[in-house]
Amino acid sequence: MTGQLKFDSHILVVLTAAAQLVNRLTPGHCGGAEVAAPRGAAQVNAVATALADALGEERPPDVTASDARGLADVAARMRVVFEAASSGATDLAATTVNALLLETRARPQLDRTDLGWNLHFHGAKDTLATGWAAGCAAGLAVALGSDLAGRLGVCAAAACDRVFVDTSRNGTRRFCSPQCQSRVKAAAHRARQADRV
């Protein structure tokens, strides 16, 4: 692929939301530290923050405890999609996404907004959790069903399993954040220095 990667703006929002939800709601490691899955009020706050970040808004949406639990379940399944896509197990990623699409009854729909007509993927139920789950599943399906499957990644830094969507020009992003990239570079530098001694 040549040139800057351009996802449709709504697809980029739902893919960003998918990565944010996975990173904020699933246990694992982040930047070398162990991360536990949040529960209760912390889970509600994590979902609200993830969605506000994906939308680029300062004010988070109203999230219920039920919404947060539902999206935490979906986030665990979306982690499977990112990990499978990152390792080349596209069949597993596609099977997982197809199950999410069926369960949420995701469907394309044009909605009128202040900016005109926008494409959204609403679920059959009009809840925040189902709507976002349907949107994230549809965004992942768009990526997997095109040559963008390789743009779904898992951090390559030691002791970090956070996920990302690679929107870089050359598609070579390997880390979830500049901090993890710096950690790896610093460790490599220290190893080279130790070898010289």
ZAVEX-753349 format. One line per 2 residues: their letters; for each residue x, y, z of N, C-alpha, C. Coordinates in Angstrom, 2 decimals, m for minus. Last residue first. Example, Ala and Ser with C-alpha at 12.3 -4.5 7.8 and 13.67 -1.06 7.14 Angstrom:
sa = 12.85 m2.25 7.08 13.67 m1.06 7.14 12.90 0.03 7.87 | 13.19 m5.69 7.80 12.30 m4.50 7.80 13.20 m3.30 7.80
***
This chain:
vr = 31.54 m4.10 26.68 32.39 m4.17 27.89 33.07 m5.48 28.01 | 29.85 m4.39 24.61 31.12 m3.72 24.32 32.10 m3.84 25.49
da = 27.57 m5.43 25.70 28.35 m6.29 24.82 29.73 m5.71 24.56 | 26.52 m3.22 27.00 27.02 m4.33 27.81 27.90 m5.25 26.97
qr = 25.68 m1.71 24.80 26.71 m1.17 25.67 27.34 m2.29 26.51 | 23.65 m3.35 23.83 24.83 m3.08 22.98 26.00 m2.57 23.83
ar = 21.89 m3.19 25.99 22.46 m4.50 25.61 23.69 m4.32 24.74 | 21.21 m0.49 25.95 21.92 m1.04 27.12 22.57 m2.37 26.78
ha = 19.85 m0.48 23.47 21.05 0.34 23.65 21.87 m0.20 24.84 | 17.69 m2.13 24.07 18.63 m2.53 23.01 19.94 m1.77 23.14
aa = 16.45 m0.56 26.02 16.96 m1.90 26.38 17.96 m2.39 25.34 | 15.75 1.67 24.47 16.68 1.83 25.59 17.27 0.48 26.00
kv = 13.94 0.49 22.68 15.17 1.11 22.17 16.20 1.27 23.29 | 11.94 m0.31 24.49 12.65 m1.31 23.68 13.96 m0.75 23.15
rs = 11.14 2.19 25.52 11.62 1.13 26.42 12.45 0.11 25.65 | 10.22 3.43 23.17 11.41 3.96 23.86 12.00 2.93 24.81
qc = 7.96 1.87 22.68 9.02 1.93 21.68 10.32 2.42 22.32 | 6.47 2.48 24.95 6.96 1.10 24.75 8.08 1.07 23.71
qp = 6.04 5.23 24.45 6.73 4.79 25.67 7.28 3.38 25.51 | 4.53 5.37 22.13 5.93 5.81 22.07 6.72 5.37 23.31
sc = 2.58 2.29 21.96 2.80 3.68 22.36 4.26 4.07 22.17 | 2.48 m0.22 20.93 1.20 0.41 21.28 1.37 1.90 21.56
fr = 4.54 m1.03 18.08 4.35 m0.76 19.50 3.04 m0.02 19.73 | 4.95 m1.22 15.40 5.13 m2.44 16.19 4.77 m2.26 17.66
rt = 4.21 m0.13 12.12 4.10 0.13 13.56 4.18 m1.19 14.32 | 4.31 m0.20 9.40 5.33 m0.95 10.14 5.29 m0.69 11.64
gn = 2.92 1.16 7.33 2.34 m0.02 7.97 3.33 m0.85 8.76 | 3.68 3.54 6.21 4.29 2.32 5.69 3.81 1.04 6.37
rs = 2.04 5.48 7.54 2.20 5.46 6.09 2.67 4.09 5.58 | m0.07 4.24 10.22 1.16 4.84 9.68 1.23 4.67 8.16
td = m2.08 3.18 11.64 m2.47 4.12 10.58 m1.25 4.80 9.96 | m2.78 0.36 13.27 m1.65 1.00 12.60 m2.14 1.88 11.45
vf = m4.26 0.11 16.27 m4.60 0.15 14.85 m3.50 0.97 14.19 | m3.35 m2.08 19.02 m3.38 m0.79 18.32 m3.88 m1.00 16.90
vr = m3.13 m3.42 22.41 m3.38 m3.51 20.97 m3.43 m2.11 20.36 | m0.82 m4.66 24.86 m1.86 m3.72 24.47 m1.95 m3.72 22.93
dc = 1.00 m6.24 26.14 0.11 m6.89 25.18 m1.04 m5.97 24.78 | 4.21 m6.35 27.39 3.12 m5.47 26.99 2.29 m6.19 25.93
aa = 6.64 m7.67 27.90 5.70 m7.42 29.00 4.67 m6.34 28.65 | 8.42 m6.19 25.22 8.35 m7.21 26.27 7.39 m6.74 27.36
aa = 6.61 m4.94 22.39 7.51 m4.72 23.54 7.33 m5.86 24.55 | 4.75 m5.12 20.42 5.89 m6.04 20.34 6.86 m5.88 21.50
cv = 1.24 m4.95 20.72 2.53 m4.36 21.04 3.63 m5.43 21.05 | m0.63 m6.00 17.96 m0.39 m6.18 19.39 1.03 m5.70 19.65
gl = m2.78 m4.60 15.35 m1.56 m5.12 15.97 m1.61 m5.26 17.47 | m4.04 m4.31 12.24 m4.48 m4.58 13.61 m3.31 m5.24 14.31
rg = m3.10 m4.26 9.71 m3.02 m3.00 10.45 m3.55 m3.13 11.88 | m3.62 m6.53 8.35 m2.30 m6.40 8.93 m2.11 m5.12 9.72
al = m6.09 m5.92 7.23 m6.03 m6.84 8.37 m4.69 m6.74 9.08 | m6.38 m4.43 4.95 m6.00 m3.71 6.16 m5.90 m4.61 7.39
ds = m7.41 m5.32 2.61 m5.97 m5.51 2.80 m5.46 m4.80 4.06 | m10.48 m6.58 4.01 m9.72 m5.81 3.02 m8.24 m6.10 3.24
gl = m11.73 m7.74 6.09 m12.21 m8.06 4.75 m11.52 m7.29 3.66 | m10.63 m6.56 8.35 m10.28 m7.95 8.02 m10.67 m8.33 6.60
av = m11.83 m3.99 8.25 m10.37 m4.15 8.22 m9.98 m5.55 7.77 | m14.54 m4.68 8.38 m14.04 m3.91 7.24 m12.53 m4.08 7.13
al = m14.59 m5.98 10.88 m14.92 m6.73 9.66 m14.40 m6.01 8.42 | m14.02 m3.86 12.58 m13.06 m4.95 12.48 m13.31 m5.79 11.23
ga = m16.41 m2.42 12.14 m15.11 m1.84 11.80 m14.03 m2.90 11.65 | m18.29 m4.26 13.15 m18.32 m3.88 11.73 m17.00 m3.26 11.29
ac = m17.51 m4.31 15.85 m17.48 m5.54 15.06 m17.47 m5.22 13.56 | m18.01 m1.63 16.53 m16.64 m2.16 16.60 m16.51 m3.43 15.77
ga = m20.82 m1.55 16.14 m19.91 m0.68 15.39 m18.49 m1.19 15.37 | m21.70 m3.44 18.01 m22.00 m3.62 16.59 m21.05 m2.78 15.73
aw = m20.77 m2.22 20.36 m20.30 m3.57 20.01 m20.53 m3.83 18.52 | m22.23 0.17 20.31 m20.77 0.20 20.18 m20.21 m1.16 19.81
gt = m24.86 m0.92 20.53 m24.48 m0.03 19.43 m22.98 0.01 19.22 | m24.72 m2.35 22.93 m24.98 m3.05 21.67 m24.58 m2.20 20.48
al = m24.15 m0.23 24.78 m23.27 m1.39 24.63 m23.48 m2.10 23.30 | m26.33 1.54 24.47 m24.97 2.00 24.21 m24.05 0.81 23.96
td = m29.15 0.08 22.80 m28.36 0.37 24.00 m26.97 0.83 23.60 | m31.25 m0.72 21.07 m30.74 0.64 21.05 m30.02 0.97 22.36
ka = m30.78 m3.73 19.31 m31.18 m3.05 20.54 m30.53 m1.67 20.55 | m29.56 m4.29 16.88 m31.02 m4.36 16.95 m31.54 m3.66 18.21
gh = m26.90 m1.89 16.31 m27.44 m3.20 16.64 m28.94 m3.14 16.74 | m25.65 0.09 13.64 m26.43 m0.05 14.87 m26.87 m1.48 15.06
fh = m23.28 1.65 12.30 m23.63 0.23 12.33 m24.34 m0.04 13.65 | m23.39 4.49 10.07 m23.21 3.88 11.38 m23.64 2.42 11.29
ln = m22.49 7.10 7.99 m22.72 5.67 8.07 m22.42 5.18 9.48 | m24.17 10.25 7.89 m23.00 9.44 8.26 m23.41 7.98 8.37
wg = m25.11 13.27 6.40 m25.40 11.85 6.57 m24.12 11.10 6.85 | m24.16 16.21 8.26 m24.74 15.53 7.11 m25.02 14.08 7.43
ld = m23.31 17.24 10.64 m22.37 17.28 9.52 m22.90 16.62 8.26 | m25.25 16.70 12.47 m25.00 18.11 12.15 m24.10 18.26 10.93
tr = m26.69 13.73 10.94 m26.02 14.45 12.01 m25.86 15.91 11.60 | m28.59 10.95 10.14 m28.42 12.38 9.91 m27.78 13.00 11.13
dl = m27.29 7.80 9.26 m27.91 8.65 10.27 m27.59 10.10 9.96 | m27.59 4.83 7.52 m27.22 6.24 7.41 m28.00 7.03 8.44
qp = m26.36 1.71 8.48 m27.49 2.62 8.49 m26.97 4.04 8.36 | m25.52 m1.73 8.40 m25.21 m0.34 8.03 m26.49 0.49 8.01
ra = m25.74 m3.71 11.33 m26.21 m3.43 9.98 m25.84 m1.99 9.64 | m25.47 m6.30 13.70 m24.91 m5.09 13.10 m25.43 m4.93 11.68
rt = m26.37 m8.06 15.64 m27.22 m7.74 14.48 m26.78 m6.43 13.84 | m24.80 m9.03 17.56 m25.21 m7.63 17.72 m26.19 m7.20 16.63
el = m24.41 m11.66 16.62 m24.98 m11.42 17.95 m25.50 m10.00 18.13 | m23.20 m11.24 14.09 m24.50 m11.93 14.22 m25.17 m11.60 15.55
ll = m20.81 m9.94 14.81 m21.76 m9.30 13.89 m23.15 m9.92 14.01 | m19.61 m11.90 16.43 m20.01 m10.61 17.01 m21.03 m9.90 16.13
an = m19.15 m13.88 14.48 m20.01 m14.17 15.63 m20.50 m12.88 16.28 | m17.35 m12.49 12.82 m18.65 m12.92 12.30 m19.63 m13.23 13.44
vt = m15.16 m12.25 14.57 m15.90 m11.05 14.15 m17.28 m11.43 13.62 | m14.41 m14.95 14.74 m14.78 m14.22 15.95 m15.59 m12.98 15.60
ta = m13.77 m15.49 12.07 m14.82 m16.27 12.74 m15.32 m15.54 13.98 | m11.64 m13.69 11.68 m12.88 m13.54 10.92 m14.03 m14.29 11.58
al = m9.69 m14.73 13.46 m10.16 m13.35 13.59 m11.51 m13.17 12.90 | m9.36 m17.31 12.39 m9.85 m17.15 13.75 m10.41 m15.74 13.96
dt = m8.33 m16.57 9.84 m9.55 m17.37 9.95 m10.18 m17.24 11.35 | m5.94 m15.22 10.39 m7.08 m14.47 9.89 m8.38 m15.25 10.00
ag = m3.45 m15.25 11.93 m4.53 m16.24 12.07 m5.86 m15.59 11.66 | m1.40 m13.41 12.05 m1.71 m14.01 10.75 m2.79 m15.08 10.80
ss = m1.07 m12.08 14.39 m0.23 m13.27 14.19 m0.52 m13.97 12.87 | m2.94 m10.03 14.19 m1.52 m9.68 14.32 m0.61 m10.87 14.04
aa = m5.33 m11.47 14.19 m4.94 m10.71 13.00 m3.45 m10.39 13.02 | m5.23 m12.50 16.83 m5.26 m13.40 15.67 m4.81 m12.67 14.41
ef = m5.26 m10.14 18.36 m4.15 m11.09 18.49 m4.09 m12.02 17.28 | m7.71 m8.98 17.53 m6.44 m8.27 17.35 m5.26 m9.24 17.38
vv = m9.50 m11.07 18.30 m9.43 m10.61 16.92 m8.09 m9.92 16.66 | m9.13 m11.22 21.06 m8.85 m12.40 20.24 m8.66 m11.99 18.78
rm = m10.12 m8.72 21.74 m8.69 m8.99 21.95 m8.28 m10.19 21.11 | m12.81 m9.10 21.29 m12.09 m8.29 20.32 m10.58 m8.45 20.50
ra = m13.41 m10.58 23.57 m13.49 m11.24 22.27 m12.77 m10.43 21.19 | m13.07 m8.62 25.49 m12.29 m9.86 25.59 m12.29 m10.59 24.26
av = m14.99 m6.77 24.64 m13.57 m6.42 24.57 m12.69 m7.66 24.65 | m17.38 m8.04 25.30 m17.05 m7.86 23.89 m15.55 m7.56 23.74
da = m17.22 m7.83 28.10 m17.31 m9.15 27.46 m16.90 m9.07 25.98 | m17.24 m5.05 28.31 m16.08 m5.80 28.81 m16.06 m7.20 28.20
lg = m19.76 m4.44 27.35 m18.61 m4.07 26.52 m17.33 m4.74 27.02 | m21.30 m5.45 29.51 m21.47 m5.95 28.14 m20.28 m5.66 27.26
ra = m20.39 m3.85 31.63 m20.21 m5.31 31.67 m20.32 m5.91 30.27 | m21.23 m1.32 30.68 m19.81 m1.59 30.93 m19.54 m3.09 30.96
ds = m24.02 m1.58 30.59 m23.26 m1.28 29.37 m21.79 m1.68 29.54 | m24.46 m1.98 33.35 m24.81 m3.03 32.40 m24.08 m2.84 31.07
at = m23.72 0.49 34.36 m22.96 m0.69 34.78 m23.23 m1.86 33.82 | m23.85 2.93 31.69 m24.41 2.21 32.83 m23.51 1.04 33.19
vd = m22.58 6.00 30.72 m22.42 4.55 30.62 m23.01 3.93 31.87 | m22.71 8.86 28.84 m23.28 8.21 30.03 m23.24 6.70 29.81
pp = m19.51 9.75 27.35 m20.94 9.43 27.30 m21.41 8.82 28.62 | m17.28 12.40 28.49 m17.59 11.00 28.18 m19.10 10.77 28.12
re = m16.07 15.23 27.06 m17.15 14.75 27.94 m17.49 13.32 27.56 | m14.16 15.52 25.07 m13.75 15.66 26.47 m14.80 15.08 27.41
eg = m13.70 13.40 22.24 m14.52 14.31 23.02 m14.02 14.35 24.46 | m12.88 11.52 20.39 m12.16 12.78 20.48 m12.93 13.83 21.25
la = m13.93 9.03 20.30 m14.70 10.09 19.65 m13.97 11.42 19.63 | m12.02 7.69 21.79 m12.25 7.30 20.41 m12.99 8.37 19.63
da = m12.32 9.00 24.29 m11.05 9.08 23.55 m11.25 8.73 22.08 | m14.94 8.19 24.92 m14.65 9.61 24.76 m13.34 9.80 23.97
la = m14.51 5.42 25.14 m15.39 5.93 24.10 m15.16 7.43 23.86 | m12.73 5.32 27.34 m12.36 4.72 26.04 m13.21 5.30 24.91
ta = m14.27 6.54 29.36 m13.02 7.17 28.91 m12.61 6.64 27.54 | m16.36 4.67 29.62 m16.66 6.07 29.29 m15.42 6.76 28.74
va = m14.88 2.37 30.38 m15.66 2.38 29.14 m15.93 3.82 28.70 | m13.79 3.25 32.82 m12.90 2.82 31.74 m13.63 2.84 30.40
nv = m16.09 3.73 34.36 m15.22 4.84 34.02 m14.30 4.48 32.84 | m17.00 1.07 34.59 m17.86 2.09 33.96 m17.00 3.27 33.50
qa = m14.81 0.03 36.01 m15.15 m0.51 34.69 m16.01 0.49 33.92 | m14.98 1.42 38.39 m13.77 1.57 37.58 m14.01 1.06 36.15
ag = m17.38 0.47 39.44 m17.30 1.86 38.99 m16.08 2.11 38.11 | m16.77 m2.91 38.54 m17.63 m1.92 39.17 m17.51 m0.53 38.57
rp = m13.34 m3.45 37.53 m14.65 m3.92 37.94 m15.45 m2.76 38.52 | m10.69 m3.90 35.11 m11.43 m3.11 36.10 m12.81 m3.72 36.37
aa = m8.22 m6.39 34.99 m9.46 m5.89 34.39 m10.23 m5.10 35.44 | m4.85 m5.37 35.67 m6.04 m6.17 36.00 m7.24 m5.57 35.27
ve = m1.64 m5.54 34.41 m2.88 m4.78 34.42 m4.03 m5.73 34.72 | 1.81 m5.30 35.15 0.62 m6.12 35.06 m0.62 m5.24 35.21
ag = 4.11 m3.44 33.13 3.38 m3.62 34.38 2.14 m4.49 34.15 | 5.19 m3.03 30.65 5.98 m3.77 31.62 5.29 m4.01 32.94
gc = 3.19 m1.73 29.20 4.45 m1.05 29.48 5.29 m1.72 30.54 | 0.91 m3.87 30.42 1.01 m2.58 29.74 2.31 m1.92 30.16
hg = m0.71 m7.02 30.30 0.46 m6.21 30.65 0.47 m4.94 29.81 | m3.84 m8.06 31.47 m2.63 m8.37 30.71 m1.47 m7.56 31.23
pt = m7.43 m7.80 31.05 m6.20 m7.95 31.84 m5.02 m8.26 30.93 | m9.40 m5.29 29.38 m8.90 m6.67 29.48 m7.61 m6.72 30.30
lr = m10.14 m2.63 29.21 m11.04 m3.56 29.89 m10.50 m4.98 30.05 | m8.37 m1.03 27.81 m8.83 m0.55 29.11 m9.62 m1.60 29.91
nv = m7.84 m2.41 25.41 m6.73 m2.00 26.29 m7.18 m1.60 27.68 | m10.42 m2.76 24.35 m9.57 m3.91 24.65 m8.50 m3.52 25.66
lq = m11.18 m0.06 24.04 m11.93 m0.94 24.93 m11.11 m2.17 25.32 | m9.24 0.82 22.17 m9.34 1.45 23.48 m10.07 0.55 24.48
aa = m9.87 m0.80 19.94 m8.55 m0.90 20.58 m8.59 m0.31 21.99 | m12.53 0.10 19.47 m12.25 m1.32 19.72 m10.91 m1.48 20.44
at = m12.10 2.82 18.96 m12.88 2.41 20.13 m12.62 0.95 20.47 | m10.70 2.57 16.58 m10.04 3.17 17.74 m10.77 2.79 19.02
lv = m12.77 1.51 15.05 m11.55 0.72 15.26 m10.76 1.25 16.45 | m14.58 3.65 15.14 m14.96 2.37 15.77 m13.77 1.45 15.95
vl = m13.03 5.67 13.87 m13.56 5.87 15.22 m13.89 4.53 15.86 | m12.55 4.53 11.35 m11.42 4.81 12.24 m11.89 5.01 13.67
ih = m15.17 4.50 10.41 m14.47 3.23 10.60 m13.28 3.44 11.52 | m15.62 7.24 10.20 m16.41 6.45 11.16 m15.73 5.11 11.43
sd = m13.70 7.99 8.23 m13.66 8.57 9.57 m14.45 7.75 10.59 | m11.98 5.42 6.50 m13.16 6.25 6.59 m13.24 6.76 8.02
fk = m8.45 5.56 6.70 m9.67 4.86 7.01 m10.80 5.87 6.88 | m5.74 5.88 4.85 m6.91 6.67 5.20 m8.09 5.75 5.44
lq = m2.27 5.96 4.91 m3.45 5.13 5.08 m4.61 6.01 5.52 | m0.38 7.68 2.52 m0.90 7.65 3.88 m2.17 6.83 3.92
gt = 1.31 5.59 0.03 0.63 6.76 0.53 0.12 6.59 1.95 | 0.61 2.17 m0.85 1.42 3.37 m0.90 0.61 4.55 m0.40
m = 0.85 m1.16 0.00 0.00 0.00 0.00 0.90 1.23 0.00
***
